[in-house]
Amino acid sequence: MDSLYWRRSSHSSDQGGNCVEVAHPIGGVAARDSKNPHGGVLVFDRSRWGSFLDAVRRGVLEHD
């Protein structure tokens, strides 16, 4: 995953907030925490990425 080009939303700031970086491996989408780039990575195929974003937008995912 280190060879991928990771992008952060233009809405993110450099103030240490909650930022997600996204990359596009062949056939999918990868997401990681910008504060911990060597930590875990979520990898989705394109259709599941769309479903994940929809769930985030609707606020149906639980978080700590």
N, C-alpha and C positions, 0 to 999 in steps of 0.2 A: 504494500500500500504506500510505501515511501516514495515510489516513483510517480505517483499520481499528482496531478495539478489540483490542489485544494483551494476552494474559493469560499470567502466569507461574505455574507450579505452586506450590501452597502448601508443597510440600516443598523449594522453593528458598530460599536464604538471600540476604541482601544482603552476604555476605562475599566477593564477587568470584568465586564458583565458576562451574562450567559450567551455565549456565541457558539453557533454550530457552523462547522466547515463542511462543504460538500464537494465530492469528486465524482467523476463519471468513468468507472472502469468499463470495459467492454460489456455491453448488455445490461448494465445496471447502474445503481447509484449507491455511493458510500457516504456515510455521515459520521462525524466525530466531534468531540468537544475541543474547541480551539485552545482551551487552557491546559489540555492534556493530550497533545497530538500523538504521543506514543502509547496512549491508553487504548481502550477498546474502540472498535469501529463497527457500526451497524451497516450491513450490506443488504440491499434490496434489489430484486429485479424491478424493471420499470413499472409494471402494473401494481406491484405491492407498494412501491414508493408512493404512487398516487393515492392508494388507500391509506397509507400512513399519514400523509399530509392532510387528507380529508379528516381523519380522526383527530389530528392535532387542531385543526381549524374548528372542529365542533366541540373541542374540549372534553372528549370522552376518555382520554388516557389519564391514568392515575400517576402521580409523581410525589416524590418526597421533598 
